[in-house]
């Protein structure tokens, strides 16, 4: 399996190249981008939030911005673990759309 790459910084502008699909979020998390194999997802969380995608840490910037890539060979479901600054935590199951590669 190809390792997931965590992307932050200048790569955030790449999201504009993808059709955006927003996931309205309760609890202060907003995800944007296509959750598909090879996809790029950006978002915002409450500053101080900690996140892990399938066990791999996702860097959350000082203003709460984050980004991550979905592996080309990702399974059909990923787990996003979120720990908010006040200490409460939640886990979200993300459906990963399959993509045909030529």
Secondary structure as UniProt FT lines:
FT   HELIX           10..17
FT   STRAND          22..23
FT   STRAND          29..33
FT   TURN            37..38
FT   STRAND          40..45
FT   TURN            47..48
FT   STRAND          50..53
FT   TURN            54..55
FT   STRAND          56..58
FT   TURN            62..63
FT   STRAND          65..69
FT   TURN            72..73
FT   STRAND          77..83
FT   TURN            85..86
FT   STRAND          89..95
//
